[in-house]
Amino acid sequence: MLRFHSWLTSTAIVITLSFPAFASDSKADQCTQLITATNTATAEMQDTSTAKGEAVEKMKKMVEVLDRNVQRFKEISLSDTQLQGFQQRLVDLYAKTRDAGSMLVEAAGRKDKQAMQNAFVILTAASEEESPLIDDINRYCNAK
């Protein structure tokens, strides 16, 4: 039986920007765009993972949420090169997670335990990339 673990919902990002009230510079605005998109994606993933239903069906929905958010991140227009790097890392992370989720769903359909395990290893590795990335974004966006 597949179970969702906190790795997929660990993206709960509570980001507090410490910009002064007068700081509406380009960096602050772009940070807000990226953080807002990340928080929206996190909320959607949490809603999907906590919804009632069978694990494989929930994972199918999670794959759809991830795919939608990969596209959302690609559509953000950023001019700050550091933020563009973070944006690409988020796209890569969500795409890797989406693809591993798809592999897991397909493997479950075939009842292929080894393929399911392989997909789970990829999902776990992707989740370990998430916190350092969020920390990097927070550190950069909170720097004055």
Buried (B, 14 or more C-beta within 10 A) or exposed (E): EBEBEEBBBBBEBEBEEEBEEEEEEEBBEBBBBBBEBBBEBBBBBBEBBEEEEEBBEBBBBBBBBBBBBBEBBEEBEBEBEBBBBBBEBBBBBBBBBBBBBBBBBEBBEEEBEEBBEBBBEBBEEBBEBBEEBBEBBBEBBEEE
